[in-house]
Amino acid sequence: MSGAVFKITGQVMNYDWGKLGHHSIVAQYAHRDRQQTIDNDRPYAEYWMGTHSTAPSHVVSHHAAAGAPPAAESLRSRLTRANLGDAVHAKYAGDLPFLFKVLSIRKALSIQAHPDRALAQKLHRERPNVYKDPNHKPEMAVAVTEFEGFMGFRPVAEIVAFLTSHAPFAAAVGVSAAAAFRRAVAEAHGDPSQIKPALRALFTALMVAPEDRVQACVRDLMALASTRLASSATHEPAAASSDASPEAAVDALVIRLNSQFPGDVGVFCSFLLNLVRLGPGEAVFLAANEPHAYLSGDIVECMAASDNVVRSGLTPKYKDVDTLTSMLTYNYGSAESNKTQGVPWKQTRFSVLYDPPIEEFSVVLTRMPAGAEDETHPGIDGPSVLVVAAGCGSLTWDEGAQQAPLHPGAVFYVGAGDAVTLKNTDKTDLVIYRALCVVE
C-alpha cells in the first residue's frame, strides 16, 4: 500500500499566554519555515498541525521558495482512503483523528479539563457556541524544553497538610469545608470511594467561594508566602525552583500565579493539584475529565481532534464551574503517576514511542545525534504528521526518489504505508516529533 508524503503548513495561534516574539519557539518555527515576520511584542502560543476547522493546515510544495504562500488546497482535501489507510478512513469518516500542536508557554493556562465523548456531545448539543466539538479530547504532552504544569489532584495527605500550614487556603474553602475534608480523610482509611466525594466537596467549595472572600484570602496568602520565603534558605523569588523544598516551591508558585492573575481562585489550586515538572523528552498523558493547567515551558501536544475546554480559574475566559466540578473523576495520586514512559519503536535506533491508552494517536520522538547513520521509519497502517523541533537534515521517501529538506518548523504529512528515511546533516541533534494513528 502506498499513501503520500507532502509538506503542510503549521498555523500560528496568538493567545495571550504565549511567549513573546523571538522567545517563542512557535514564532521561530513560523519564521524559519514560512519567513513570517516576528513581532517581539506579540505572543506566539500555538502551532497547529491538522485538519481542525479552527486553523486547518494547507499543502505547500517542498520545492517552493522560502516564504512562498501555501497552496489553496487544504490538508483535509488531500486525505484519501489510500493515504489514511482503510481502517482509519472507515472509522474516522475520511478525516485525521488527531490534532497536533507545539505550545510555547509564558504564563499559566486556565485550570481546565476536557470532557469525555458522552459529555462532549451533550455540551455541544446544549451550548454549541461555547463547546464547538461533539468529540472528546484526551491529550498527551511531550516536553521540548523544561516544562511545568498542574496535573491531577495531589495525594490527599498533602492537601490536608496544606490546609494546616496555609491558613488562607483553609479560609478560602471555608472552615466547615476544610474540617469536613480532614475528618473524611481520617475516617476513610485510604478508601477511594469515601475520599473522592470529600475531595469533590472541597474542590467545589473553593470554586464557588464568594469572590470577595477569595480575593481577601489571596492577599493573606501573599503575605504568608512572602514571609515564609524570606526565611527560607532556598528563596526563589521569580519561580518555583526545582532545587527548592516542596514548601518553598509552592510558596514561590502562588506568588508567581498571583502576579499573572491577581486575586484569582486558581492560585489556590497550587495546594490541590500536583506540580509536575518534565525535562525534554518526558511526557504526560491526560485522560478526559482530569484537571490540569500548563504553567511554563515548551511542549509538543497531541489530542483527539477537538477544541473543547471546560475552565474554572486562571483565565479571563468563560468559567463553567458547575460543569467542571461535576465532570472530574477526582482521582488523586503522586506527581510521578502522571508521567508516561516512552519505549523503543520498531527496531529504530533513535526513536521512542509514547503510546497512550486510546486509539486516536500515539507520538514518536526521534533524536538523531550529529554524524549518526540514517534512520528509516517503516510504513505504518495509518496517517502521521511530523514536525522538526531542532536541527537540519533531509527526509527521503518513495524508495529514495523523493527528498525534502528538514529544518525547525517544517511539517510533513506521511501517508499510510509510506516508509521515510531521516538524515541528520547538522552538527547538533536532529529532533523530530511525529503523531500517528493506527487502528488495531
C-alpha positions in Angstrom: 0.0 0.0 0.0 1.3 3.5 -0.9 -0.1 6.7 0.5 1.6 10.0 0.1 4.2 12.3 1.7 3.8 16.1 1.3 4.7 19.2 3.2 2.0 21.1 5.0 1.8 24.4 7.0 1.7 24.9 10.7 -0.8 27.5 11.7 0.2 30.1 14.4 -2.2 31.0 17.2 -1.5 34.2 19.2 -3.1 33.5 22.5 -2.2 35.9 25.4 -0.4 33.2 27.4 2.2 32.5 24.7 5.8 33.5 24.8 6.6 36.9 23.2 8.3 37.3 19.9 11.7 35.6 19.4 11.4 33.9 22.9 8.7 31.7 21.4 9.7 28.5 19.5 6.3 28.9 17.7 7.4 32.2 16.3 10.8 30.8 15.5 9.2 27.9 13.6 6.9 30.1 11.6 9.8 32.4 10.7 12.2 29.7 9.7 9.7 27.6 7.7 7.5 30.3 6.2 9.5 33.5 6.6 6.8 35.1 8.8 7.9 38.4 10.4 8.2 38.2 14.2 6.7 41.0 16.4 8.6 40.9 19.7 5.6 42.5 21.5 3.2 39.8 20.3 2.6 36.4 22.0 3.1 33.3 19.8 1.3 30.5 21.7 0.5 27.5 19.5 1.5 25.9 16.2 -1.5 23.8 14.9 -1.0 20.9 12.5 -4.0 19.0 11.3 -7.5 19.4 9.8 -9.4 21.1 12.7 -11.6 23.8 11.2 -10.3 26.5 13.6 -6.9 26.5 12.0 -6.5 23.9 9.3 -3.2 23.1 7.7 -2.7 23.6 3.9 -0.4 21.8 1.4 2.8 23.5 0.3 5.3 22.3 -2.2 8.6 21.3 -0.6 10.2 22.7 -3.7 8.7 26.2 -3.2 10.9 29.1 -2.3 11.1 30.1 1.3 8.2 32.4 2.2 6.1 31.3 -0.8 2.4 31.2 0.1 0.8 27.8 0.7 -1.4 26.3 -1.9 -5.2 26.9 -1.5 -5.5 23.1 -1.2 -6.2 22.1 2.4 -4.8 19.0 4.0 -8.3 17.7 4.5 -8.9 17.8 0.7 -5.8 15.6 0.1 -6.9 12.9 2.5 -7.9 9.6 0.8 -8.5 6.0 1.7 -5.1 5.2 0.3 -3.1 7.7 2.4 -5.2 7.4 5.6 -5.3 3.6 5.5 -8.6 1.6 5.2 -9.2 1.2 8.9 -8.6 4.9 9.8 -10.6 6.1 6.8 -13.6 4.0 7.7 -13.6 4.7 11.4 -13.0 8.5 11.3 -15.1 9.4 8.2 -12.1 10.1 6.0 -10.5 12.6 8.3 -7.5 12.9 10.6 -8.4 11.6 14.1 -5.9 13.8 15.9 -4.8 17.4 16.2 -1.0 18.0 16.7 0.4 21.2 18.3 3.5 22.9 19.5 2.9 25.2 22.6 5.2 27.9 23.9 4.0 28.9 27.3 4.9 32.2 29.1 2.2 32.3 31.7 -0.3 29.9 33.1 -3.1 28.5 31.0 -6.5 28.0 32.7 -7.5 25.4 35.3 -9.3 23.1 33.0 -10.4 19.7 31.9 -11.6 18.1 28.7 -14.9 16.2 28.5 -15.3 12.5 27.6 -17.2 11.8 24.4 -20.7 11.5 26.0 -20.3 14.8 27.9 -18.8 16.5 24.8 -21.8 15.5 22.8 -24.2 16.8 25.4 -22.3 20.1 25.8 -22.1 20.6 22.1 -25.8 19.9 21.7 -26.8 22.3 24.5 -24.2 25.1 24.0 -22.6 24.8 20.6 -21.4 28.4 20.7 -19.2 27.5 23.7 -18.4 23.8 23.1 -17.9 23.6 19.4 -17.0 19.9 19.0 -19.0 16.8 19.8 -15.8 14.9 20.4 -13.7 14.0 23.5 -10.2 15.4 23.9 -7.7 13.2 25.7 -4.3 14.6 25.1 -0.6 13.9 25.6 2.2 16.5 26.2 5.9 15.8 25.4 8.4 18.4 26.7 10.6 20.2 24.2 12.2 22.3 26.9 11.9 22.3 30.7 8.2 22.3 31.4 5.9 22.6 34.5 2.2 22.2 34.9 -0.6 21.2 37.2 -1.7 17.5 36.6 -4.4 15.8 38.6 -5.1 16.0 42.3 -2.4 15.7 44.9 -2.3 12.8 47.4 -4.9 13.7 50.0 -2.3 13.7 52.8 -0.6 16.6 51.1 -3.9 18.6 50.8 -4.6 18.0 54.4 -1.2 19.3 55.3 -1.6 22.4 53.3 -5.0 23.1 55.0 -3.0 23.2 58.2 0.2 25.0 57.1 -1.5 27.7 54.9 -4.5 29.1 56.9 -5.6 31.3 53.9 -6.2 28.2 51.9 -8.5 26.8 54.6 -10.2 30.1 54.9 -10.8 30.3 51.1 -12.6 26.9 51.0 -14.4 27.7 54.3 -13.8 26.5 57.8 -16.5 23.9 57.7 -15.5 22.5 54.3 -11.9 22.2 55.4 -12.9 20.5 58.7 -15.2 18.1 56.8 -12.4 17.1 54.4 -9.9 16.5 57.2 -12.5 14.3 59.0 -13.5 12.4 55.9 -9.9 11.6 55.0 -9.1 10.4 58.6 -12.2 8.2 58.7 -11.8 6.8 55.2 -8.6 4.9 56.0 -7.5 5.2 52.4 -10.8 4.1 50.8 -11.1 6.0 47.5 -14.9 5.5 47.5 -15.0 7.8 50.6 -12.2 10.1 49.7 -13.3 11.1 46.2 -16.7 12.6 47.3 -14.8 14.5 50.0 -12.3 15.8 47.5 -15.1 16.8 45.2 -16.8 18.7 48.0 -13.6 20.5 48.9 -12.7 21.5 45.3 -16.3 22.6 44.7 -16.3 24.7 47.9 -13.2 26.5 46.6 -14.5 27.1 43.1 -17.9 28.5 44.3 -16.4 30.6 47.1 -17.5 34.3 47.0 -15.1 36.4 45.0 -14.6 38.9 47.8 -13.6 36.1 50.2 -11.2 34.6 47.6 -9.5 37.9 47.0 -9.1 38.6 50.7 -7.7 35.2 51.2 -5.3 35.6 48.3 -4.0 38.8 49.9 -3.4 36.9 53.2 -1.7 34.1 51.3 0.7 36.5 49.6 1.7 37.9 52.9 2.2 34.4 54.4 4.1 33.1 51.4 6.4 36.1 51.2 7.2 35.8 54.9 7.9 32.0 54.6 10.1 32.6 51.6 12.0 35.4 53.2 13.1 33.0 56.0 13.8 30.1 53.6 17.4 29.2 52.6 16.1 28.3 49.1 14.5 31.7 48.4 13.5 31.7 44.7 11.5 35.0 44.2 10.7 34.5 40.5 9.9 30.9 40.1 9.3 27.6 41.8 12.8 26.2 41.7 13.3 22.5 41.2 16.0 22.8 43.9 13.7 24.4 46.5 12.0 22.5 49.2 8.4 21.4 48.3 7.0 24.1 50.7 9.2 26.9 49.3 8.3 25.8 45.8 4.6 26.1 46.5 5.1 29.5 48.2 7.0 30.8 45.2 4.4 29.4 42.8 1.4 31.1 44.4 3.2 34.4 44.3 4.0 33.9 40.6 0.4 32.9 39.7 -1.0 35.8 41.6 1.3 38.1 39.6 -0.2 36.7 36.4 -3.9 36.5 37.6 -4.3 38.8 40.7 -6.8 37.6 43.3 -7.8 34.6 41.1 -9.3 31.5 42.7 -6.9 29.4 40.6 -4.0 30.5 42.8 -5.3 28.1 45.5 -5.1 25.1 43.1 -1.4 25.1 43.9 -2.5 23.3 47.1 -4.9 20.9 45.4 -3.1 19.8 42.1 0.2 18.2 41.5 3.0 20.3 40.2 4.6 18.2 37.5 8.0 19.0 36.0 9.2 17.5 32.8 12.6 17.6 31.1 13.0 17.4 27.3 11.6 14.1 26.0 9.5 13.4 29.2 5.7 13.0 28.7 2.4 13.0 30.4 -1.0 11.7 29.3 -4.2 13.5 30.3 -7.3 11.4 30.1 -10.8 13.0 29.8 -12.2 14.6 33.0 -8.8 15.2 34.7 -7.9 18.7 35.9 -4.7 20.3 34.6 -3.1 23.6 33.7 0.1 24.2 31.8 2.3 26.8 33.6 5.5 27.3 31.7 7.8 25.8 29.0 7.6 24.4 25.5 5.8 21.2 24.6 4.5 19.2 21.7 0.9 18.2 22.3 -1.3 15.7 20.6 -5.0 15.2 21.2 -8.1 13.8 19.7 -9.5 16.2 17.1 -11.4 18.6 19.4 -11.0 22.0 20.9 -13.4 21.6 23.8 -12.2 23.1 27.1 -14.1 23.4 30.4 -12.4 26.1 32.5 -12.7 27.4 36.1 -9.7 29.5 37.0 -6.5 31.4 35.9 -8.4 32.8 32.9 -10.4 35.8 31.8 -12.4 33.4 29.6 -15.8 31.9 30.4 -15.7 29.8 33.5 -18.1 26.8 33.6 -17.6 25.9 37.3 -20.7 23.7 37.6 -19.7 21.6 34.6 -16.1 21.3 35.7 -16.8 20.4 39.3 -19.3 17.7 38.3 -17.3 16.1 35.5 -14.0 15.4 37.2 -13.0 11.9 38.2 -11.4 13.1 41.4 -8.6 10.6 41.0 -5.6 11.5 43.2 -2.0 10.5 43.5 1.6 11.5 43.1 3.0 13.8 40.5 5.1 10.9 39.1 2.0 8.9 38.5 1.0 11.3 35.7 4.1 10.7 33.6 4.2 8.4 30.6 7.3 6.4 29.6 8.5 6.0 26.0 9.5 2.6 24.6 11.8 1.8 21.6 9.9 2.0 18.4 10.0 -0.6 15.6 13.7 -1.6 15.9 14.8 2.0 15.2 18.0 3.3 16.9 17.0 6.8 17.8 13.2 6.8 18.2 10.9 6.1 21.1 7.1 5.6 21.1 4.7 7.2 23.6 1.5 5.1 23.3 -1.4 6.3 25.5 -4.4 4.0 26.2 -6.6 5.5 23.4 -6.8 4.8 19.7 -6.7 8.2 18.1 -3.0 8.9 18.4 0.5 8.0 19.6 3.6 10.1 19.4 7.1 9.1 18.3 10.2 11.2 19.3 13.3 10.9 17.2 16.6 12.3 18.4 19.4 11.7 15.9 22.9 12.8 17.0 25.2 14.5 14.6 27.1 12.1 12.5 24.6 9.3 13.0 23.7 6.9 10.3 20.4 7.5 8.5 17.3 6.1 10.2 14.4 4.6 8.2 10.9 4.6 9.7 8.9 1.7 8.1 5.5 2.4 6.7 2.6 2.1 9.1 -1.0 1.3 8.6 -2.3 4.8 9.2 -1.6 8.5 8.8 1.0 10.6 10.6 2.2 14.2 10.8 5.8 15.1 11.7 7.3 18.4 12.8 11.0 19.2 13.1 11.8 20.7 16.6 15.6 21.2 16.2 18.4 20.6 13.8 18.6 20.2 10.0 18.6 17.3 7.6 16.6 15.6 4.9 13.5 13.5 4.5 13.5 10.8 1.8 10.7 8.6 0.6 9.4 6.7 -2.5 12.5 4.4 -2.3 14.8 7.4 -2.5 13.1 9.0 -5.5 11.7 12.0 -3.4 13.6 14.2 -1.0 12.9 17.3 1.0 15.0 19.5 3.4 14.3 19.4 7.1 14.6 22.4 9.4 12.9 23.7 12.6 9.2 24.3 12.0 9.0 22.1 8.9 5.9 19.9 8.9 5.1 16.9 6.7 2.1 14.6 6.3 3.2 11.0 5.9 0.5 8.7 4.4 -0.3 5.2 5.3 2.2 2.6 4.0 5.0 5.2 3.2 8.4 4.5 4.6 10.6 7.6 5.2 14.3 7.9 5.9 15.8 10.7 8.0 19.3 12.1 7.6 21.0 14.5 10.0 23.2 17.0 8.1 23.7 19.3 11.1 26.4 19.5 13.8 23.7 19.1 16.5 20.9 16.7 17.2 18.0 16.4 14.7 14.9 16.3 16.8 11.5 15.3 15.3 8.1 14.6 16.8 5.6 12.5 14.9 2.0 12.0 15.7 0.4 8.9 14.2 -2.8 6.8 14.3 -3.0 3.0 13.7 -6.4 1.3 14.3 -5.9 -2.2 15.6 
